[in-house]
Amino acid sequence: MEKSAILHIPQSQYAFVRSGNVLTIRLRSKAGDLTECSFYYADRADMHTPVKFTYLPMRKVLRDALHDYYEVTFESPYQRVCYYFKLEKETEWTYYYGEGFTRELADLEIGDQIVEGRSEYFQYPFMLRQEEQQIPEWFRNAVVYNIFPDSFANEKENLEIQSREILTESGNRSKNRLGGTIRGILWNLDYIQEMGFNCIYLNPVFAAGEYHKYDIWDYYHVDPCLGTDENFGCLADEVHRRGMHLIIDGVFNHCSWHFFAFEDVVQKGEKSIYKDWFYELEFPVVRPLDDEIPSYACFAYEKKMPKLNTANKEVQQYFAEVSRYWIEKYHIDGWRLDVANEVSKEFWRFFRQTAREINPDIVLIGEVWENARVWLQGDMFDSVMNYEFRGLCRDFFALGKTDADTFASSMGKMYFRYSDNVSGCQLNLLDSHDVPRFLSLCGGDLRKWKLAFLVLAFYPGIPSLFYGDEKGIEGIREFAYRSPMKWEEGDETAAFVKEVLQIRKKFIKSSMKTRLYVSENHANLLILERSGENEAVEIRMNTGRDLYFLEEQEELTDLYGEGNIKGGIGAFGFMISHRKGTSD
């Protein structure tokens, strides 16, 4: 038995409350090592000695290249739980609890005396309701359409290219590149909603200099190139009238050179009351030449975007009030938080507390590209942008760097990074304003893109589609992947997206169990199954070039498919089926 590979971490993604008194416990071991894994739990406040334990078998739910993962979910009659594991490898066995392995339990009989040792077991001290991840229920059922405002529309189903600059009364210049507007989004809500999206996420709309609007000088007004505050109010009202939700981009890691506090520092130097709002200032603060690295901290080395000192209490208070303004005035439903991993954690805790006091159903999504467990403990974010989801899909569907079995196990390992409540609310994506279009990575092969979209639509998490993906937009470099919306093109792909999202809405519930696996009879047949108490939806995807022949199945209803011929699924084809009855 390879004991060095065995892992369990109390009160983590390996031991968490789903809801009420329902606990999920996980354990990791070396792949193929254990023949049986058993779980025993008891009331850690039991008045009896020795403690009375209850046995439950654990089920192996995942294998990756190195490890097996075992899991058990049960409703505990106790709010305080102590527990241990029994691990077996053929005739070898051991108990596992506390910090080590033993063939004896903590409660030992010495002579006629019982030695109390319940504190040595693994512990779930108390199931505090406050520690359950309080993620708004509406977000669990969200299907997100991500819009880069400058690139989307300024008319109904049209973007008339209008590059311009606006000089404001304050002397600041606002630029655009393509001319998309807030009104353009408003005029195309029918299109967005009919496609099957019920939530819109907008990249920044605040007053800023460049077309992307990440160099913000005024957090209380809409950028003049995008429209007016009244335009945004009309958009928010209409989104909510339709029963949809609206998330906007919060850029609080950095601001603009022309942000009032930074301008004050430039003008007054060390006498500025805002000098502690920024990092690494050298006085006097001078804007560098084009080829010079700034002498003050910035976002990356972008001199137009000085970095804010988010550990400063005044900065925290200022942006908490910014959040209050947009939630109270426009009733926005959520924030996507830019460069979240560079911001003070105390900033995010205060920001969350303020936002949730105003609206308990506000959702907070961090831009964290790596493992985000530290930000997803219930005191900062509800979700993060799941770039690992994109990376795994890219390597498998687009680039062919991994096989189907590796993809399935890697996706499972990704899901196991967090508790079920948290993993089920990650913002899954194939594209965003920061990465090359997925279709371009597929070499323009729509068949591969469609298979990846099926996983996006049906895998646990919140699917987010970047504007124009449904129209076949491509692009490797910035201006290309932020290219104008192709309103006159892509009808076939848009019809596919619409059909898939209709199936998702009709059949998929967030509480369904998930299996992603490879067929035993076909190495390239990837099967994604979502199952509930009385039904299951199964998506079969032929990820190779050889024909896959279907086996006959009873009580199976075909919902939709492409690339299918009589009796089989062709290269890069798929079939979506529905089955009534319980699925294990």
N, C-alpha and C positions, 0 to 999 in steps of 0.2 A: 504494500500500500504506500503510495507516494504522499506522505503526510505534508510535505512542504508545499504541495499544490492546493491543499484544502484551506478554504477560507469562508468564514462567516463573520459579519460585522454587525453587532446589535445596533438597533435604531438607525438604520441606513437603508439603502436600496435592497439590502439583504434581510431587513426586518422592519415592516411598516404596517400601519393601520390603513386599510382601504376605506372603511367607513364604519361608524359605530364601534362594535367590538370584533370586527372581522380583521384578522391578521394574516399577512402573507410573510412566510419565512423562506429564505433561499440559502443554498449552500453550494459552493464551488468545489470541484475535485478535478484531478487529472483526467483527461479524456480516456474513456474506456477502462478506467481503473476499478471503480467500485462495482460490486454486483448488487448491492442493496444499500439504501440510505433510509433510516428510520428517524422519526421525530417524536419527542416526548415532552409534554408540557404539564404545568401544574400551577396552582394558586401560590404565588410567592409569599402570601400572607396566611397560608393554611395554618390552622391552629393545631394540626396533628403533626406528630413526628413518628416515623419518617413521613415526608411529603408524599401525597398520592399523585402519581403521574399518569397521564393519559397518552396512549400510543396512537400515532398516525403515520401511515406510509407516505414517503415523499416520492414525487414523480419526476423523472428526468425530462426536462422541457426544452433543453437546448444543448447542442454540442458545437463548439468552435474548433479551431485548429489545435488548441492546447487543452481545453477544459470542457467538462460536463457541468451543467447547472441543474440542481434539483430544487423543487419548489413544493410547498404545501400551503393552501389557503383554508382557513377554518374560522368559525365563529367561536370566540372564547367565552366561556361563562364567567371568566374572571377579568377584572380590569388590570390586575397586577399579575404578571406571568413570569415564571422562571422555566427554563427549558434546556434540553440537551439533545445530542444526536447519537445514534449508534450507526457506525460505519462498518460495512462488511466487504471483504474481497475474498470470495470463495470461503475458505475455512478461517482466514484471518479476520479479526474484528477488534474494534476499539470504541470506547465512548469518547465523545468530543464535547468539551464544555469549558467555560472560562478561558484560560490561556493555553490549554494543552490537551493531551490525549492520555487516557488511562483505561484500565480494565475494571476500575472500581468507581462507584458513584460517590458523590460528595457526602451523602448520608450513610455513615458507616456504623456497623454494629461491633462494639468492642466489649467483650464479655456479655453482660446483660444490659449494657447501656448503649443508647443510640447517640452518636455524635452529630450534632446539627451542622449541616454544611450547605444550606440552600443558597446562601449568598455567593457560593462559588460557581453556581450555574450561570448560563447566559440569562440576561434579564431584559424584560420590557417593564420598567418600573411602574408605569401608570399610563393608561390610554387617555391622554388629555385631548379633549375635543379641539382645543385651540391649536394643537399640533397637526391636525389634519390639514392637508393642503386645500386652502379655500379658493378654488379656481371657479370663476363664474360659470354657471351652467350653460349660458348661451354660447360661450366660447367653445365648449366641448363639441358643439354641433356646427361650428363655423366652417365655411368654405370661403377662402379669402382670395380676392382679386387685388393684386398689388399694382398700383398705378404710379408711374413716374410722370408727374403732371405736365412737364414741358413737352413730352413726347406723345401724348395720348390723343387729345381732340380739342378743337375750338369751335366746332360745329357738330350737328348731329351726324354721326358716322362719317366724320371727315376731319382731317387735320390740314388746314391751309397753312403752309409754312410761312411764318412771319417772324423773322429774326429782327430784334430791336433792342434798344437801350432806353431806359427811363431815368431821367434826372429828377430826384425827389426834392421837396422843399428843404430838406435837411442837408442837401448837397451830396447825398449818396447816389450811386448809380446802380440800377438793377438791370441785369441782362437776361435775355433768354436765348435759346438756340433755334427751337422749332416752333414755338408759339402756342403750345398747349395751355389751356386755361381751366380754372375752376368751373366756369359755366359749361365748358366742353364736357367735363365729367358729368355735371348735372344733366345735360341734354342726352347723355348716353346711359342713364341708369336703366332704362328699359332693356338695352342690350346686355348689360352686366347681369341683371337679375334673371332675364330669360335664359342666359347661358347656364345658370344654376348657382351663382355666387350669392351669398347672403351677408358678406362682410367685405368692406373695402379698406385697404391699407394704402395710405398716401405717403409717398416720400415727401420731404419737407415742403411746407407751404408758407413758412414765415418769411418776412422781408429779408432779402439777402442779395449779395452781389452777383455771383455766378449763376449760370443756368440751372445747376443742380440744387442750389439753395441750401447747401450745407455750411455756408459761411454767413451766419445769421447776424444781422445788426439790430433787429427789432423782433422780440419774441411775442409781442402783443398785437401784431398786425399781419395780414396776408401780404405776400409780395406783390408789388404793383404790376409786374409782368404777368402774374397768374390771375389777377383780378382784385376784388375788393373784399373787405370784411363782410359786407352784405351778401356778396356772391357765396362766400363760404357758409354763412348762416342759412341761405336758401338750400345749399347742398346738404348740410347736416339735417335740416328739417325734412327734406324730401327722402333722404336715406332712412330716417327714423319712421316717417309716415308709411314706408313700404315694409316695415318690420325688419329692416336690415341694420347693420352696425357699422360704425366708422372708427378706424384707428389711424392716428397721425404720428408722424415721425418727431421724436423729441431729441434734439441735438444739444446736449448739455455738457459734453466733454470739452467742447471748444466753441468759440464764437467767431465773430468777424473782427478784423482790425478796426472797423468802424462801430463796433458795439460801444455803447456809451461809457462803460467802465474802462475799457481799454483805451479809448480816446482820452479819457481823463488822465490815465497813467502816462500816455505819450505827452500830453500838454503840461502836466504838473510834476512829473517825475516822482521823486521820493515823497513829495508832499501830498500826493494823491491819496485819498481815503480808500481807494480801490486797489492799491498796490499789492495787497495780500490776496486779491482775487485771482492772481496769476502766478505761474511758476517761473523761476530762473530768470527774473528780470535783471537786466544790466542797465544802469542809468547813465545818460539819458537813453530812453527806448527809441531806437531808430529802425525804420523799415529797411530791410536789406535790399540790395540790388538783386536782379533776377537770378544771378548765378551764385549768390551767397546763402549760406545756411543761417537761419535766424539766430540771434543771440538770446532769444526767449523761447520757452517751451511752446511747441505747436502740436497740432495734429500731424503726425509724421514730421515732415520738415516743411509743411506748407505755411509760408509766412503770412498768408491771409487768414489763417485760422489759429490764433493764439489759444493755448490750452488753459482751461479754467481750473482753479484750485478748488476742487469739489470737496475737499476736507474742511474748507472754510465755512463756518456756520452761517455767515451772511450770504454766501453763494447758495448754500442749501436752502435757506429761507427764500431767497429771490426766486429760485426755480420751482420751489414748492408752490409759490404764489402764481407763477406762470401756469403750472398745472391746474391750480384751482380756477383760474380765469377761463381756460378752454373747456374744462368740465362743466363749470356752472353756466357759462354763457352759451356754449354750443352743444353741450351734452354729449361730447365725444365719448366713445365707449372704451377707448384704450390708447395706450402709448406704445410705439415701437421705439426702443431706446438705443440711440446710436453709440457705438464704441463703448458699450456698457462695461467691458472688462477693464477699462482704464480709469473708471470713475470710482471715487471713494464708496466703500460699502455702506458707511454711515449716511452718505448722501442718499443712496437708494432706499435705505430703511426709512429715513425721514420722508422721502418722496412718496413711498408706498403708503405710509401711515396717513399722510395728508390726503392723498388721492382717494384712499378707501374710506376715509371719514366723510368725504363729499359724496362718493358713489361706491357702495360696497361691491358693485358689479363691474367696476373698471378692471380692465385686464392690462398687465404690464409684460411686455415682450422684450427681452434683452438681445442686443446683437453681440453674441458670444459664439465664436466659431469653434472653440475647443470644448472639452468636457466642462459642463457648466454646473456641476453639482453644488458647488459652494454658493451659487446665486439662487438655487432652487430649493431652499429649505423652508419656504413659506414666509420669509421676512423681507424678500426683495422682489423677485420676479415670479410670474406664473408660468412662463414659457421662454424659450429662446429660439432664435432662427437656427434651424437644424441643418447646418451645412454638412455635417457628417452624412446625413441622409443623401444629400446631393452627391457627395464624394463617392459613396458606395454605388449609387446608381450610375454615376459617370464611369467608374472603373469597369463595371459589368456590362451595362447596356451599350454605352457609347464607345468605349475604348477596347472592350474585350480583354482587359488585363486580368480578370478573375473569372472563375467558372461559376456555374449556378449554385453548386453546393457551398462554395466559399461565400458567395453573396448572401445566401439564406442564413448561414451561421453568423456572418458579420452583422447582418441586420438585427438578428436576435441579440447579439452581444451589445449592440448599440441601444436596443430597447431596455436591456437589463442595467444600463448605467444608472437609471433612476427608478423610483417606485412607479407602479402602474398608473397612478393618478397623474404623475408628472409626465411620464413618457407618452401617455395618451393625449397630452396637450402641447407637445412640441410643434413648432411651426415648420412643417416639412416643406421643402422647396426643391425645385430643379434649377430655377433661375432667380436672379435678383439684379438690382442695378449695379452690382459690384463684380459680376462674373460673366464670362462668355456664355452665349446662348447654348443651351443643351443640345438643340438641334444641330448647331454647327459642330459640336463635339461628336455627334452621331454621323458626321459627314453628309448631313442633309437627308439621311435615311429616316423618313417619317415612321416607318415600321418600328424601328428601335425606339424612337421618341414616344410612340404610343404605348409600348410596353412599359416604359419607365413611368409614363403618366398613370397607367393602371395601378402601379404600386403606390404612386403619390395619392391617388384617389381612395384606395382601399386599405392601405396600411394604417395602423393606429397613429393618431396625431392629427394635426390640423393642416389640410392641404392648402398650399398657397401657390397661385399661378401668377407669374409676372405678365403684365399686359402684353398682348400680341403673341404669346406662345401659341395661343389657339389659332393664330393666323400664319404660323410658320415663319416668324421673324428669326433671322440668324444674325450672327455677329461675334467676332472674337475680341475686337478692341472696343474701347469705351464708346465712341460715337456710334459704332455699328450696333452694339447690343442695347444702346439707348436710342435706337433709330425710330423714325416716325411709325406710328401705328398703321398697319396695312389694312385699312378699312375695306378696300375693294378686292382683297385676296383672301385665300385660306378658308373658303367656305367648307371644304371637305373636312379639314382638321377641326374647325369650329363645331361642325355637326357631331363629330366624334366626341369632343369634350362635353358637349351638351348632353349627349346620350349617356355617357358614363356617369356624369354628375346626377342625372335623373335616377339612374339605378342606385347610386349611392344614397341619395335622399330617401328613396322608397324602402330600401332593404337594410341599410347599415345603421347600427346603433353603436354608440361609443362603448357600451358595456359588453359588446361581443368579444369572445375570445378569438385569438389569432393564431394561425399556423402558416408559416412560410417554409416550404420544403420542396425537395426535388423528387420527382417520380422515381420509384425503384426500377421502372421499366424503360426509362428514357432520361439520359443524363442531362438533356437540355430542356426538359419540361419542368418549368417552375410553376408551383401551385401555391396560390395565396387563398386561404380560407378564413372567412369570418363567420363564426357560429354563435348562435344564441340558444335559448332553451328549446325553441320550437322550429328553428330554421337555420339554414346555412347558405352563404353565398360563396361560390368557388370560382376563382379566376385561373384558368389554365393558359400559360404563356409558353409557346414554343420559341425558345431563345436561340435555337440553332437553325441550320439550313436543311436538315433532313425532315421528311414528313413524319409526323407523329400520328399513329393510328389510335383512335379512341376505343376504350373498352366500354361495353354496354353497362349502363347504370340505371337502377330503378328510381322512380320518383324524382327524376332530374329534369328541370325545365330550363331550356336554353333562353337566356335573356338577350344576348347580343354577342356577336363575334365577327372577326375579320380574318381573311387568309385561310378560311376553312374550305375543304372539299369533302365530298361524300366519304364519311368514315374517318376523317383525319383533320389535323391542323397543319397547315403549311408553314414554311419558313417564316419566322417572326410573326406568326399569326396568333390569335387568342380566342378563347371562348369564355363567356361569363354565364354561369349556371346558378340556378336557385334550387334548393332542396328543402322540403318540409320535413319536420321531425328533428329529434335531438342529434347533434353531431358531437362526438367526443374530441 
